[in-house]
Amino acid sequence: MCALTAAGVFGASLAWLAGTPAAYGWTWNVSVDNFASIPEARRAARMLDATQGVDGYLGAVTGELLVDGRRLEVMAIEQGKGTVPLAVLEGREPGRPSEVALGATTLRRLGKHIGDTVALAVSPGQLSKRRRVVGRMVLSAGPLDSAIAPGKGAVVDIEAFRRLAPEVALQVFLVRLDPATDRSRTIDGLQRAFPGTLVRPWRTPTLATFSESATCPAYSPAWWRSWPLAP
């Protein structure tokens, strides 16, 4: 009976997580992407500024950097119109080039805490830049980079990234819709402006698999606590 109860609670928790995008870092409504250069990204930002019903958007690009010597996927962000707050568990988002936020698993594996510093570099032997850890986050780059998992990776301000790779362009815009407007009309407008690139929240394959397996007795609450979302 206890095992059945535990499996039921565990399954319900997984079902909630799989059906709640914000729980694994997706705090926006839709995204648009496929920008290959800085001028293309700037044109896209102007189109978003002009689209009625867009409450805010955040530009992002991902790439690999060495963080304290470990190669990690890093998401660089630039706030555009309004705000798109990311999923912060502790502390805050990076707001300056001298700051970084880390996923909970990455923070633990590096042996770091909020207030510590980490060294960022593009490749071994390159002069590294130290950044202060200001937050612990649930990370997601949406459709841009599936290698960034909820507990793994880092987030930096776009200027911090460009100091290491000056020509990097924003690749995706994460968009929040105005809840007071007709969302379907706004989405139709975005689909016309960005044909074939608009993406809505989806369940990650890993979470979908967990959800489908939630009733299996082999998945115990102890195992669930090892998932990267745990502090």
Backbone torsions as a table, in degrees:
resi	resn	phi	psi	omega
1	MET	NA	-44.5	179.4
2	CYS	-62.1	-40.8	-179.8
3	ALA	-63.7	-40.8	179.2
4	LEU	-65.4	-40.2	179.1
5	THR	-63.9	-44.4	179.7
6	ALA	-62.4	-42.4	179.4
7	ALA	-64.0	-37.3	179.2
8	GLY	-66.3	-44.6	178.7
9	VAL	-63.8	-43.3	179.7
10	PHE	-61.9	-43.9	179.7
11	GLY	-63.8	-41.0	178.5
12	ALA	-64.4	-38.8	178.4
13	SER	-63.2	-42.9	179.5
14	LEU	-66.5	-41.0	179.6
15	ALA	-61.9	-40.6	177.7
16	TRP	-64.1	-44.9	-178.6
17	LEU	-63.0	-44.9	-178.3
18	ALA	-65.8	-27.4	-178.2
19	GLY	-99.2	5.8	-178.3
20	THR	-122.5	92.8	-175.0
21	PRO	-54.1	-39.2	-178.0
22	ALA	-61.4	-25.4	-178.8
23	ALA	-67.3	-23.8	175.1
24	TYR	-117.2	31.3	166.5
25	GLY	98.6	-3.6	-178.1
26	TRP	-91.6	96.9	-174.9
27	THR	-104.4	12.0	179.8
28	TRP	-117.7	173.9	-176.5
29	ASN	-93.7	-43.7	179.7
30	VAL	-145.6	165.9	173.8
31	SER	-134.6	153.8	173.7
32	VAL	-129.7	142.2	-174.5
33	ASP	-147.0	-163.1	177.9
34	ASN	81.3	46.2	176.6
35	PHE	-108.3	123.6	-171.3
36	ALA	-100.0	-8.4	-176.3
37	SER	-148.1	164.7	178.7
38	ILE	-62.0	-43.7	177.1
39	PRO	-61.0	-39.4	177.7
40	GLU	-62.2	-43.1	-179.9
41	ALA	-65.2	-37.5	178.5
42	ARG	-66.9	-38.9	176.4
43	ARG	-63.4	-41.5	178.8
44	ALA	-62.8	-40.1	178.9
45	ALA	-62.7	-40.1	178.3
46	ARG	-65.0	-36.4	177.5
47	MET	-66.2	-39.3	177.4
48	LEU	-66.8	-39.0	177.1
49	ASP	-58.7	-34.4	-175.2
50	ALA	-89.2	-5.1	-176.7
51	THR	-87.5	117.3	178.6
52	GLN	-66.4	135.7	179.8
53	GLY	98.9	-8.3	174.8
54	VAL	-86.0	113.6	-177.0
55	ASP	-82.0	-31.8	179.8
56	GLY	-174.1	162.0	176.4
57	TYR	-151.8	157.3	-178.2
58	LEU	-131.5	127.7	175.3
59	GLY	-87.7	146.1	-178.9
60	ALA	-147.6	153.6	172.4
61	VAL	-146.0	147.0	179.9
62	THR	-121.9	157.4	176.9
63	GLY	-174.3	169.2	179.7
64	GLU	-89.5	135.2	171.7
65	LEU	-133.7	159.9	171.0
66	LEU	-87.8	122.9	177.6
67	VAL	-115.6	109.3	-172.6
68	ASP	52.3	39.2	176.8
69	GLY	85.5	-7.3	179.0
70	ARG	-100.6	132.5	-179.4
71	ARG	-77.6	122.1	-176.6
72	LEU	-134.1	154.0	170.6
73	GLU	-78.6	130.2	-177.3
74	VAL	-123.4	134.9	175.1
75	MET	-105.9	123.6	175.4
76	ALA	-99.8	135.8	-173.0
77	ILE	-124.3	152.3	174.4
78	GLU	-142.0	117.6	179.7
79	GLN	-70.6	134.8	174.8
80	GLY	-106.3	-133.1	179.0
81	LYS	-62.5	138.4	177.5
82	GLY	61.6	-150.4	179.1
83	THR	-137.2	145.8	170.9
84	VAL	-128.6	88.5	-177.3
85	PRO	-66.4	136.7	177.1
86	LEU	-86.2	171.9	-174.0
87	ALA	-85.2	92.9	-178.1
88	VAL	-95.3	126.0	177.1
89	LEU	-88.7	-33.8	-177.7
90	GLU	-156.0	140.5	-179.1
91	GLY	80.6	-133.2	-176.0
92	ARG	-155.5	173.7	175.6
93	GLU	-73.0	154.8	172.8
94	PRO	-69.5	133.1	-179.3
95	GLY	-121.5	-3.2	-179.5
96	ARG	-133.6	157.6	178.3
97	PRO	-61.3	-18.6	-178.1
98	SER	-89.0	8.3	-173.6
99	GLU	-122.2	158.7	177.4
100	VAL	-148.3	147.9	169.9
101	ALA	-118.9	149.0	-174.8
102	LEU	-127.0	151.3	170.6
103	GLY	-65.8	154.9	-174.9
104	ALA	-59.7	-42.1	-179.7
105	THR	-67.3	-43.3	178.8
106	THR	-61.6	-43.6	179.7
107	LEU	-58.7	-44.2	-179.0
108	ARG	-67.3	-43.0	-177.8
109	ARG	-68.1	-29.9	177.3
110	LEU	-81.2	-10.0	-178.4
111	GLY	68.9	33.5	-175.9
112	LYS	-112.2	163.8	176.6
113	HIS	-136.1	164.2	176.1
114	ILE	-59.1	131.6	-176.5
115	GLY	104.1	-21.5	174.8
116	ASP	-75.0	172.6	175.6
117	THR	-119.6	153.5	174.7
118	VAL	-130.6	156.0	179.8
119	ALA	-99.8	129.6	177.8
120	LEU	-111.2	135.6	177.0
121	ALA	-150.3	158.1	178.8
122	VAL	-80.4	-39.0	-176.9
123	SER	-150.2	161.2	179.2
124	PRO	-59.4	139.1	179.0
125	GLY	89.9	-17.6	177.7
126	GLN	-76.2	147.7	176.5
127	LEU	-60.4	124.8	-176.7
128	SER	-92.3	159.2	176.8
129	LYS	-116.0	130.5	-179.9
130	ARG	-87.5	137.9	-179.4
131	ARG	-129.1	141.1	-179.7
132	ARG	-86.1	134.2	178.4
133	VAL	-77.3	119.7	-177.4
134	VAL	-115.2	-6.7	-177.5
135	GLY	-158.7	155.7	171.0
136	ARG	-115.6	125.6	-166.8
137	MET	-131.4	160.7	164.0
138	VAL	-94.5	115.8	-170.0
139	LEU	-99.9	141.8	171.2
140	SER	-157.0	137.7	172.7
141	ALA	-108.8	17.6	-179.7
142	GLY	59.7	-135.2	-177.9
143	PRO	-78.0	-6.5	-173.1
144	LEU	-69.9	-41.1	-171.8
145	ASP	-154.8	101.2	-179.1
146	SER	-72.7	-10.4	178.5
147	ALA	-73.0	-18.2	175.0
148	ILE	-84.5	108.9	-177.7
149	ALA	-99.7	164.7	-176.0
150	PRO	-51.3	-37.7	-177.0
151	GLY	-103.4	0.0	-172.1
152	LYS	-122.8	143.1	176.5
153	GLY	113.1	-172.2	-176.9
154	ALA	-144.5	157.6	175.5
155	VAL	-126.6	132.9	176.7
156	VAL	-132.9	162.5	170.9
157	ASP	-68.7	146.8	-176.6
158	ILE	-56.8	-33.8	-179.2
159	GLU	-66.8	-32.7	175.9
160	ALA	-63.6	-40.0	179.7
161	PHE	-67.6	-42.7	-176.6
162	ARG	-70.4	-21.1	175.0
163	ARG	-70.9	-20.4	175.8
164	LEU	-98.9	-32.4	-179.4
165	ALA	-138.9	86.6	-168.5
166	PRO	-59.7	-29.8	-172.7
167	GLU	-92.7	8.4	-176.2
168	VAL	-66.1	137.9	179.9
169	ALA	-113.5	150.2	173.2
170	LEU	-62.8	135.5	-176.7
171	GLN	-104.9	-22.2	-174.9
172	VAL	-147.8	149.6	172.1
173	PHE	-117.4	126.9	178.5
174	LEU	-96.5	120.5	-165.0
175	VAL	-116.3	132.0	171.5
176	ARG	-104.7	136.0	-178.8
177	LEU	-96.5	148.2	178.7
178	ASP	-71.4	117.8	-177.4
179	PRO	-66.5	-14.9	-178.3
180	ALA	-88.3	-3.3	-179.0
181	THR	-109.8	174.0	178.2
182	ASP	-77.1	103.2	-174.3
183	ARG	-64.7	-37.6	-178.9
184	SER	-63.5	-37.0	177.9
185	ARG	-67.8	-41.0	178.0
186	THR	-62.8	-43.7	179.3
187	ILE	-64.1	-39.8	176.2
188	ASP	-59.6	-42.3	178.6
189	GLY	-64.3	-40.3	178.4
190	LEU	-67.4	-36.7	178.1
191	GLN	-65.3	-35.0	176.5
192	ARG	-71.4	-38.4	-178.6
193	ALA	-74.5	-31.4	-177.0
194	PHE	-129.7	68.5	-173.5
195	PRO	-61.4	130.6	174.2
196	GLY	78.0	3.1	-177.1
197	THR	-120.6	-3.9	-178.1
198	LEU	-78.3	131.7	-178.0
199	VAL	-129.2	136.3	174.5
200	ARG	-100.8	166.7	179.6
201	PRO	-57.0	141.8	177.1
202	TRP	-136.7	160.8	174.7
203	ARG	-76.4	134.6	176.1
204	THR	-66.8	148.7	-179.7
205	PRO	-54.9	-39.1	-179.4
206	THR	-63.5	-45.7	180.0
207	LEU	-66.8	-36.4	178.1
208	ALA	-62.4	-42.2	179.0
209	THR	-63.0	-44.8	178.9
210	PHE	-60.1	-42.7	-177.5
211	SER	-62.4	-42.7	-179.3
212	GLU	-68.3	-24.3	-177.5
213	SER	-100.3	9.4	-169.6
214	ALA	-62.6	-24.7	-177.5
215	THR	-89.6	0.3	-179.4
216	CYS	-75.1	124.3	-177.8
217	PRO	-58.8	-22.2	-177.5
218	ALA	-66.3	-22.9	-179.8
219	TYR	-89.1	102.3	-173.9
220	SER	-97.3	161.5	175.0
221	PRO	-57.0	-33.7	178.5
222	ALA	-63.2	-41.3	177.5
223	TRP	-64.2	-40.6	-179.3
224	TRP	-59.4	-37.1	-179.0
225	ARG	-67.4	-14.9	178.5
226	SER	-85.4	-8.2	179.8
227	TRP	-62.8	143.4	-171.7
228	PRO	-56.1	-18.3	179.2
229	LEU	-68.3	-19.4	-178.5
230	ALA	-68.6	145.7	179.2
231	PRO	-61.9	NA	NA
